[in-house]
């Protein structure tokens, strides 16, 4: 509770107060009322960064969940020793620093000499300019994000192992195909884990920052690779706060993001009542 009050509650209250001020950290805050929030509605960069973030979220979250579920399904079929080894292998990228992943993006997805395009060239595919061609920036970042899905894989693996085997046996006796067993048994029985990761992955995607900033806006890359397609909301917020010292405006941006995340989460929770099955529940 002490940690929450010091590191969460007090900063949130302070940012709410600062969102109604003009503050640059060098002079005392000057109250400006709702000016910062009105500016949010007029700033085209806010709209651009919000759209970029939303598009990335729509692309990233389903891809992450599908890829993680596929890996978890493979692990569930593996032997005990091999499953333990691959759990470790899949989880190791989770502890890789995000800044290093951003640098790795520039190396792997370089349009001229990157490894990804080199591999595509082996099968006769002319790879795109991942880091400079706007329409390909976000797909490239999504592919890079799939590098670190270890924690989601572990959650899905635990959920899959909790599905009663007798349900599959009964379905097989009734002649159900593998797809029917997956759709009618596996997905409903692990829907709680799917819903949890949907919430967590959505919040994380809406707050994407590290990899995109390192690759496109860091000091080593901005001169060559800066691209508006990679201008995520949190990157623009960071620029306003710590590059331009518009801390009051950045605080208003932070509260707008809070409201957006809260609204999306409430919608997801509302929809979950139709699709999520809890063992022992009435539905």
VENDALIN-V740896 format. One record per run of one state. SS is the DSSP state (H for helix, E for strand, - for the rest). FROM is the first residue (numbers start at 1). TO is the last residue. If there is no record, write none. Layout:
SS:FROM:TO / SS:FROM:TO
This chain:
-:1:1 / H:2:18 / -:19:20 / E:21:22 / -:23:29 / E:30:31 / -:32:34 / H:35:42 / -:43:43 / H:44:77 / -:78:79 / H:80:95 / -:96:97 / H:98:108 / -:109:114 / H:115:122 / -:123:133 / H:134:148 / -:149:149 / H:150:161 / -:162:164 / H:165:173 / -:174:177 / H:178:189 / -:190:190 / H:191:206 / -:207:209 / H:210:217 / -:218:221 / H:222:225 / -:226:227 / H:228:230 / -:231:232 / H:233:243 / -:244:246 / H:247:275 / -:276:283
